[in-house]
Amino acid sequence: MRTITVPMKLIDLQNDGFHLLVEIVVFGQKLLAVVDTGASRSVFDKGFIKEHINVTETEESHATTLFSTTSTLQATIPLVKLGRLSIKDYYAVALDLTGVNQTYESFGHPPIVAIVGSDIFLKYQATINFKRLKLYLYED
């Protein structure tokens, strides 16, 4: 089993908590994503996906969060890289992350394009070391 170590960055949400960010590579671009162990699956920003893939938005597919329900996009991303981990043909769900990015901007933080969730963490048996700010993934 191969261990993949991914550095994380801790950002302060103005004394109201913290978020962990990781660098991902999608469509050949290095971008940031939130590490969210409470997210049942990973999601990408709807606008970002629309810029790179021809998709049809459906009102039948909805994602429900604690705060709202919204329509989603579904698309297959040819390659997602998280550290040295390469995930081919990742079946992605996309939500509007504009609100998250507006909040980040107001706190002086960079924008994100995705939230990495438990679908990836479970599949790759993830562990997080908060002291070292490292995400460990394990690939067979």
C-alpha positions in Angstrom: 0.0 0.0 0.0 1.4 3.4 -1.0 1.1 6.4 1.3 0.4 9.7 -0.3 1.2 12.8 1.9 -0.7 16.0 1.0 0.3 19.2 2.8 -2.6 21.3 4.2 -3.0 24.9 5.0 -5.0 26.0 8.1 -7.0 29.2 7.6 -8.6 31.2 10.4 -12.2 32.2 10.0 -11.8 35.3 12.1 -11.9 33.6 15.5 -15.0 31.7 14.5 -13.3 28.4 13.6 -10.8 27.1 11.1 -10.8 25.4 7.7 -8.2 23.2 6.2 -7.2 23.7 2.5 -5.4 21.4 0.1 -4.0 22.0 -3.4 -5.7 20.0 -6.1 -5.0 19.9 -9.9 -8.1 19.9 -12.1 -8.1 20.6 -15.9 -4.3 21.1 -15.5 -4.8 24.0 -13.0 -3.4 24.1 -9.5 -6.4 25.2 -7.3 -7.5 25.1 -3.7 -10.1 22.9 -2.0 -11.5 22.6 1.5 -11.0 19.4 3.5 -14.4 18.6 4.9 -14.7 15.4 6.9 -18.4 16.2 7.5 -19.2 16.3 3.7 -20.7 13.0 2.5 -19.1 13.5 -0.9 -16.8 15.9 -2.7 -18.3 18.7 -4.7 -16.9 21.2 -7.2 -18.0 24.8 -8.0 -20.8 24.8 -10.5 -19.3 27.8 -12.4 -15.9 26.2 -12.6 -17.3 23.0 -14.0 -19.4 24.9 -16.6 -16.3 26.6 -17.8 -14.5 23.4 -18.6 -17.1 20.7 -19.5 -20.3 20.9 -21.5 -23.0 19.9 -19.1 -26.8 20.0 -18.9 -28.2 21.3 -15.7 -31.1 19.3 -14.3 -33.6 20.5 -11.7 -34.3 16.9 -10.7 -30.9 16.5 -9.0 -30.8 18.4 -5.8 -28.2 18.5 -3.0 -29.4 19.2 0.5 -27.2 20.7 3.0 -28.0 21.7 6.6 -28.9 25.2 5.3 -30.5 24.8 1.9 -31.4 22.7 -1.1 -30.0 23.6 -4.5 -29.9 22.2 -8.0 -26.7 20.4 -9.0 -24.7 19.6 -12.0 -23.2 16.2 -12.6 -20.1 15.7 -14.8 -17.1 13.4 -15.2 -13.8 15.1 -14.6 -11.1 13.3 -16.6 -8.4 13.7 -14.0 -8.2 15.0 -10.4 -4.9 15.1 -8.6 -4.5 15.4 -4.9 -0.8 15.3 -4.1 0.6 12.3 -6.0 -2.9 10.6 -6.0 -4.4 10.6 -9.5 -8.2 10.0 -9.7 -9.3 9.2 -13.3 -12.8 9.8 -14.6 -14.1 11.3 -11.3 -17.9 11.4 -11.3 -18.4 14.9 -9.9 -21.3 16.8 -8.4 -21.2 20.6 -8.7 -22.9 23.1 -6.5 -22.8 26.9 -6.4 -19.9 27.7 -4.1 -20.1 31.5 -4.6 -21.3 32.2 -1.1 -18.3 30.3 0.4 -15.9 32.2 -1.8 -17.5 35.5 -0.9 -17.0 34.7 2.7 -13.4 33.7 2.1 -12.7 36.9 0.2 -14.2 39.0 3.0 -11.7 37.3 5.4 -8.8 37.8 3.0 -8.5 34.1 2.0 -8.1 32.7 -1.6 -11.1 31.2 -3.4 -11.7 27.5 -3.6 -13.1 25.3 -6.4 -14.0 22.2 -4.5 -14.8 20.6 -1.2 -13.0 17.3 -0.7 -15.4 15.0 1.2 -15.8 11.5 2.7 -16.2 9.7 -0.6 -12.5 10.3 -1.3 -11.5 10.0 2.4 -13.2 6.6 2.7 -11.9 5.2 -0.6 -8.3 6.2 0.2 -8.5 5.5 4.0 -7.5 9.1 4.9 -6.1 10.3 8.1 -5.4 13.9 9.1 -2.5 15.0 11.2 -3.5 18.4 12.6 -0.2 19.0 14.3 1.8 18.5 11.1 -1.0 19.8 8.8 -0.8 16.7 6.6 -3.5 14.6 4.9 -2.5 11.0 4.4 -4.1 8.9 1.7 -3.5 5.2 1.1 -3.6 3.7 -2.4 -3.5 -0.1 -3.1 
